[in-house]
Amino acid sequence: MKTAVPDKYALTQNAIALMVAFLIHLPELLALTDRSGQAALFPDMSGLDVAGEIVFAYLSMLLLFALNVRLFRFDNELVAVRWRSVLLSFGLTWGASSLLGKGFVWLHGCLDFPAVDAQLHRYLHPLRDVLLASVVTGSCYLQHLSRESRRMLLENQQLRTENLLNRFEALKSQLNPHMLFNSLNTLCSLIREDGDKAQRYLQELSRVLRYTLQQNENNCVSVDQEMESVRSYIYLLQMRYEDNLRFHIELAPGTGHRRLPSMALQLLIENAVKHNEISNRHPLTVSIRTAGEKLVVSNPRRPKTVAPGSTRVGLDNLSKRYRLLTRQDIEVRQTADTFTVTLPLI
């Protein structure tokens, strides 16, 4: 796949160069077949002379294409090509084409290279240089836009796939029999003990499930939106673990409008609860704080005696979504005592 795209790019440039080389010398080609009307325009012209002109135009365009790709990276869809670059490309290509034309005239005069030696042909050289520069620069820019568009479509499709996988994993985690049993058991106890708490618990549970189901096409959400769902999720967990599970949240003012992938924080909290012991002897404290342009989630490491198997699907999915959205990656640091995940804010 990686070698097919550059080959297609080069083939397109070759096809354009060959087509333009023949088109700009179409009058000479017609003159070869109908000398009666156009012989005066191109006196003493032979088929070899026209062939020399076509070959030179073809090679010149390939060289101009290569020059533009080298200097302006039109073949790299990750490079942003601005209008200033396009205008600069046109100017340099025009100048390079003019220099190549003068070199061809020198080859014809000094080394007798086959070429059309006609006064009209010499007058048309400047117009040909402008035409070649326009075709080369325009083709490079359009090809760049096409490649960039294909890349964006592919990345959007990958992002939708990762979002669906993330929703599925989150929903599967929340609706697995163990989670449902714990939630219903907690709700049953609250109904017997405190009807108001039971009602709120049910409301918070419905908020968490609704948030999970609604995050379909939303690639990113604001920190405020994510924290609203996270607080509902924290309420559910603290009703189950009580004082043995604590949260330390410290967000800098002005970060609420910043964005991050949906359900990123819920995933990290879920991982902390899933893999660590939570008891009177070892209460668990999960820290959520901002550090510059990043959000840091950390917790002490106290692995459960019978630890659930870790597939790392959640973290891998979160990492892929970050790379697709921002071309950055999450940072995962694990020591003997702590587990920390750093999320860049968008």
Stockholm file with secondary structure:
# STOCKHOLM 1.0

chainA/1-346         MKTAVPDKYALTQNAIALMVAFLIHLPELLALTDRSGQAALFPDMSGLDVAGEIVFAYLSMLLLFALNVRLFRFDNELVAVRWRSVLLSFGLTWGASSLLGKGFVWLHGCLDFPAVDAQLHRYLHPLRDVLLASVVTGSCYLQHLSRESRRMLLENQQLRTENLLNRFEALKSQLNPHMLFNSLNTLCSLIREDGDKAQRYLQELSRVLRYTLQQNENNCVSVDQEMESVRSYIYLLQMRYEDNLRFHIELAPGTGHRRLPSMALQLLIENAVKHNEISNRHPLTVSIRTAGEKLVVSNPRRPKTVAPGSTRVGLDNLSKRYRLLTRQDIEVRQTADTFTVTLPLI
#=GR chainA/1-346 SS CTTHHHHHHHHHHHHHHHHHHHHTTHHHHHHHHCHHHHTTTSTTCCHHHHHHHHHHHHHHHHHHHHHHHHHHCTTCTTSCCCHHHHHHHHHHHHHHHHHHHHHHHHHHHHHCCCCCCCHHHHHHHHHHHHHHHHHHHHHHHHHHHHHHHHHHHHHHHHHHHHHHHHHHHHHHHHHSHHHHHHHHHHHHHHHHHCHHHHHHHHHHHHHHHHHHHHCSSCSEEEHHHHHHHHHHHHHHHHHHHGGGEEEEEECCTTCTTCEEETTHHHHHHHHHHHHBCCSSSSCEEEEEEEETTEEEEEEECCBCTTCCCCCCHHHHHHHHHHHHHHSCCCEEEECSSEEEEEEECC
#=GC SS_cons         CTTHHHHHHHHHHHHHHHHHHHHTTHHHHHHHHCHHHHTTTSTTCCHHHHHHHHHHHHHHHHHHHHHHHHHHCTTCTTSCCCHHHHHHHHHHHHHHHHHHHHHHHHHHHHHCCCCCCCHHHHHHHHHHHHHHHHHHHHHHHHHHHHHHHHHHHHHHHHHHHHHHHHHHHHHHHHHSHHHHHHHHHHHHHHHHHCHHHHHHHHHHHHHHHHHHHHCSSCSEEEHHHHHHHHHHHHHHHHHHHGGGEEEEEECCTTCTTCEEETTHHHHHHHHHHHHBCCSSSSCEEEEEEEETTEEEEEEECCBCTTCCCCCCHHHHHHHHHHHHHHSCCCEEEECSSEEEEEEECC
//
